[in-house]
């Protein structure tokens, strides 16, 4: 554990091999890194943009030859990152954190917004293990639907289902993704619910999981600094998202129910309503 | 049965000599309680000041060969919010002492914050006069024996709690500062804070930390900590808490042989996890038994005697 962490925590400089515009606001950046190629689905890295910032990012692609992150333009760091070209350099630390536990049988995967990025490597693993996947992808509008083609391709060779919902009805079914999840859960039994996305969405999924007696794993997002479990920036209750997470079980989330879905901590440690 | 690991420092009773170091977790009551559950003999909070501070932008940490660089920039929610986190720990009725690390940009700020943490239930204060990378506080106070003494005198006059003073190693003569602190009324000394340091990435040619300069912690600085504790122990009569790179029970014992009554643990939580408190305590206990010591107190400063 110790050797692993310090090795992974060393900063490496990687070259951007490829850039793909996924949506008007999201770009995927591909790079090569031995440690990231060994990452497990759900793990994240810290991405350094020299002189600007360092931000946590889920790995949206993990393969022996290349890895990727998918970045939404939301602030200063991601804006600068979006201006980077193929051949430019990035700093990375990691991979950090735990991973999704892959189960057998029939599972539901619920992704919202950019939360879909950490679910992508998971779905690839699930398909490899012949798990039957019902994938529910939600977005506000058609423009924000992310990695649609990749999910489609991965699931096409299986008996998995893929349902897309947009809140404005611009693509797929109109509505909120959790309403569709509820419909499926009412009719069918699932062995696991995996979810990543806006916290209110995951909070709703936890309620549904409990009502339908289905285990759940959710990947959380918090502000981060050290990523190695000592600075305390990313704490939720007794858990450190960087070290004990980012993937938590439904039972764990119930232990921090005063915080999960309600507030997170700002960089100064003050509580911010979600 | 008597607990051979129990120590008493400035009136605080610790069931074992391991403490959570300042700045490590410690931003919330719940994470302090978690360190207590994991076996810390005492916990020190993140440094808290009068007003909220966001701290520096990332990167705030950088891995070095045998240690860790950091320049967090004293992030904290300010004493008005943080006092609730202290109360949360004290309301759990733990017997484990809570020491509030405080900083100020003036002597009166130290006093104001000190009063609030004492009222909130902190068992002692640790004055952060050693943060290596903030202007007008931290080490800028801690490098000047007169300023250190002034802050301690005023805090002691106004706050009726034991005062620990955390010293910076970034001085030519740490013993001089230690003596000034004790003469001014410090009840205990913590040695050492991080060592001023820097890392530059060769590919991009840029300093890695956003603040460019930070503090080095971890195994790289343990020999410096041992030397500082050893030198201070010879000259002062108050208990010393060793801090800097303590990762294993051997490190803890070494620091105590140099003169530390207890040790603080920080960076090792990254490499060993929160189980590090119990594993060090267990190791020290086995060592004491094997060597025939009845109490851990018997090894404090033992290296000074033939």
Contacts between the chains, C-beta under 8 A, distances in Angstrom:
chain1	res1	chain2	res2	distance
A	1	B	271	7.7
A	1	B	272	7.8
A	1	B	273	7.0
A	2	B	271	4.3
A	2	B	272	6.3
A	5	B	270	6.4
A	5	B	271	5.9
A	6	B	63	6.3
A	6	B	271	6.3
A	9	B	63	4.3
A	9	B	68	8.0
A	9	B	270	7.7
A	10	B	63	4.9
A	11	B	62	6.5
A	11	B	63	6.7
A	11	B	201	6.4
A	11	B	208	6.3
A	13	B	201	6.6
A	13	B	203	3.9
A	13	B	204	6.4
A	46	B	58	7.7
A	46	B	59	7.7
A	48	B	58	8.0
A	48	B	59	5.9
A	48	B	208	7.5
A	50	B	201	7.2
A	50	B	204	4.7
A	50	B	206	4.2
A	51	B	206	6.1
A	53	B	57	5.7
A	53	B	58	5.4
A	53	B	210	7.6
A	54	B	58	3.7
A	54	B	59	4.1
A	54	B	60	7.9
A	54	B	210	7.9
A	55	B	58	6.9
A	89	B	203	6.2
A	89	B	204	6.1
A	91	B	201	6.7
A	91	B	204	7.1
A	91	B	208	7.8
A	93	B	63	7.3
A	224	B	58	7.9
A	225	B	55	7.8
A	225	B	58	6.0
A	225	B	60	4.6
A	225	B	61	6.7
A	225	B	72	6.7
A	226	B	60	6.9
A	226	B	61	4.6
A	226	B	70	7.4
A	226	B	270	7.3
A	227	B	61	7.8
A	228	B	61	7.4
A	228	B	270	4.2
A	229	B	269	6.4
A	229	B	270	5.7
A	229	B	273	7.4
A	230	B	24	5.1
A	230	B	25	6.7
A	230	B	266	6.7
A	230	B	267	6.8
A	230	B	269	5.1
A	230	B	270	4.8
A	231	B	23	7.8
A	231	B	24	7.6
A	231	B	25	7.7
A	231	B	60	7.2
A	231	B	61	7.2
A	231	B	70	7.8
A	231	B	72	6.4
A	232	B	24	7.3
A	232	B	25	4.2
A	232	B	26	6.2
A	232	B	27	4.2
A	232	B	28	6.9
A	232	B	31	5.5
A	232	B	46	6.7
A	233	B	27	7.3
A	233	B	75	7.5
A	235	B	25	7.2
A	235	B	27	7.0
A	235	B	28	5.6
A	235	B	30	7.1
A	235	B	31	5.2
A	237	B	30	5.3
A	238	B	30	5.3
A	238	B	31	6.9
A	238	B	33	7.3
A	238	B	34	4.6
A	240	B	25	7.6
A	240	B	31	7.7
A	243	B	273	8.0
A	265	B	27	7.5
A	265	B	28	7.5
A	266	B	54	7.5
A	267	B	54	4.5
A	267	B	55	5.9
A	267	B	75	5.8
A	268	B	52	4.4
A	268	B	53	5.8
A	268	B	54	4.8
A	268	B	55	7.1
A	268	B	75	5.4
A	268	B	76	6.4
A	268	B	77	5.3
A	268	B	78	7.5
A	269	B	27	4.5
A	269	B	28	7.1
A	269	B	46	7.5
A	269	B	52	7.8
A	269	B	75	6.3
A	269	B	76	5.8
A	269	B	77	4.1
A	269	B	81	7.6
A	269	B	82	7.6
A	270	B	52	6.2
A	270	B	77	4.4
A	270	B	78	7.9
A	270	B	81	5.8
